[in-house]
């Protein structure tokens, strides 16, 4: 029924873009992975961790994260210590 589908979608699928590390998704599957990436992309957060791996979705435009301020912020930090932008 519609109510069961709505309840399932509301309780199981996390809000889009909420997770900076896909390994933290409560229900990791293709749908939740892609929705999280899509949500982060819409927020112009093109970098996302998958455990110790950093993945990027190409925005095909210049973003303000490519400036000395952000580069310095991530300099000398271990991968995963800071949330990806």
C-alpha contacts under 8 A as a table, 3 or more apart, distances in Angstrom:
res1	aa1	res2	aa2	distance
1	X	4	X	5.40
1	X	5	X	6.41
2	X	5	X	5.16
2	X	6	X	6.07
3	X	6	X	5.06
3	X	7	X	6.01
4	X	7	X	5.09
4	X	8	X	6.02
5	X	8	X	5.09
5	X	9	X	6.05
6	X	9	X	5.15
6	X	10	X	6.01
7	X	10	X	5.10
7	X	11	X	6.04
8	X	11	X	5.33
8	X	12	X	5.72
8	X	13	X	7.67
9	X	12	X	5.61
9	X	13	X	5.40
10	X	13	X	6.13
10	X	14	X	7.74
11	X	14	X	7.57
12	X	26	X	7.74
12	X	27	X	7.01
13	X	27	X	7.29
13	X	32	X	6.47
14	X	18	X	7.20
14	X	25	X	7.45
14	X	26	X	7.67
14	X	32	X	7.41
15	X	18	X	5.78
15	X	36	X	7.46
16	X	19	X	8.00
16	X	35	X	5.53
16	X	36	X	4.55
16	X	37	X	7.53
16	X	38	X	7.03
16	X	39	X	4.43
16	X	40	X	7.03
17	X	20	X	7.45
17	X	35	X	7.23
17	X	36	X	4.32
17	X	37	X	6.16
17	X	38	X	6.85
17	X	39	X	3.99
17	X	40	X	4.16
17	X	41	X	7.70
17	X	43	X	7.68
18	X	36	X	6.74
18	X	39	X	7.66
18	X	40	X	7.42
19	X	22	X	6.10
19	X	24	X	6.67
19	X	25	X	6.71
19	X	36	X	6.79
20	X	48	X	5.33
20	X	49	X	6.05
20	X	83	X	6.36
20	X	84	X	6.67
21	X	24	X	5.66
21	X	25	X	7.61
21	X	48	X	5.95
21	X	49	X	4.39
21	X	50	X	5.34
21	X	51	X	6.47
22	X	25	X	5.46
22	X	28	X	7.52
22	X	33	X	6.67
22	X	36	X	7.83
22	X	48	X	7.28
22	X	49	X	6.23
22	X	50	X	5.09
22	X	51	X	7.31
23	X	28	X	7.30
23	X	49	X	7.93
23	X	50	X	5.69
23	X	51	X	5.93
25	X	28	X	5.47
25	X	32	X	7.66
25	X	33	X	7.88
27	X	32	X	7.07
28	X	32	X	6.15
28	X	33	X	6.42
29	X	32	X	5.55
29	X	33	X	5.99
30	X	33	X	5.19
30	X	34	X	6.10
31	X	34	X	5.34
31	X	35	X	6.07
32	X	35	X	5.07
32	X	36	X	5.99
33	X	36	X	5.28
33	X	37	X	6.30
34	X	37	X	5.08
34	X	38	X	6.00
35	X	38	X	4.98
35	X	39	X	6.03
36	X	39	X	5.10
36	X	40	X	6.18
37	X	40	X	5.17
37	X	41	X	6.04
37	X	46	X	7.98
37	X	48	X	7.50
37	X	57	X	7.92
38	X	41	X	5.00
38	X	42	X	6.24
39	X	42	X	5.17
39	X	43	X	6.45
40	X	43	X	5.03
40	X	44	X	6.26
40	X	45	X	4.88
40	X	46	X	6.45
41	X	44	X	4.83
41	X	45	X	5.29
41	X	46	X	5.30
41	X	57	X	7.11
41	X	59	X	7.61
42	X	45	X	7.35
44	X	59	X	7.79
44	X	63	X	7.83
44	X	85	X	7.90
45	X	48	X	7.64
45	X	84	X	7.42
45	X	85	X	4.99
46	X	56	X	5.44
46	X	57	X	5.16
46	X	58	X	6.94
46	X	59	X	7.03
46	X	85	X	6.55
47	X	54	X	6.66
47	X	55	X	5.77
47	X	56	X	4.70
47	X	57	X	6.81
47	X	84	X	5.36
47	X	85	X	5.66
48	X	54	X	5.79
48	X	55	X	5.42
48	X	56	X	6.53
48	X	84	X	6.00
48	X	85	X	7.85
49	X	52	X	6.68
49	X	53	X	5.60
49	X	54	X	4.54
49	X	55	X	6.15
49	X	80	X	7.36
49	X	84	X	7.28
50	X	53	X	5.07
50	X	54	X	6.26
50	X	55	X	7.29
51	X	54	X	7.91
51	X	80	X	7.97
52	X	79	X	7.08
52	X	80	X	6.89
59	X	62	X	7.68
62	X	66	X	7.82
63	X	66	X	6.31
64	X	67	X	6.38
65	X	70	X	5.81
65	X	71	X	7.96
65	X	85	X	7.20
66	X	70	X	6.65
66	X	71	X	7.02
67	X	70	X	5.78
67	X	71	X	6.35
68	X	71	X	4.99
68	X	72	X	5.91
69	X	72	X	5.37
69	X	73	X	6.23
70	X	73	X	4.92
70	X	74	X	6.48
71	X	74	X	5.49
71	X	75	X	6.19
72	X	75	X	4.95
74	X	77	X	5.69
74	X	82	X	7.40
77	X	81	X	6.58
77	X	82	X	7.54
78	X	81	X	5.63
79	X	82	X	7.35
80	X	83	X	6.67
80	X	84	X	7.82
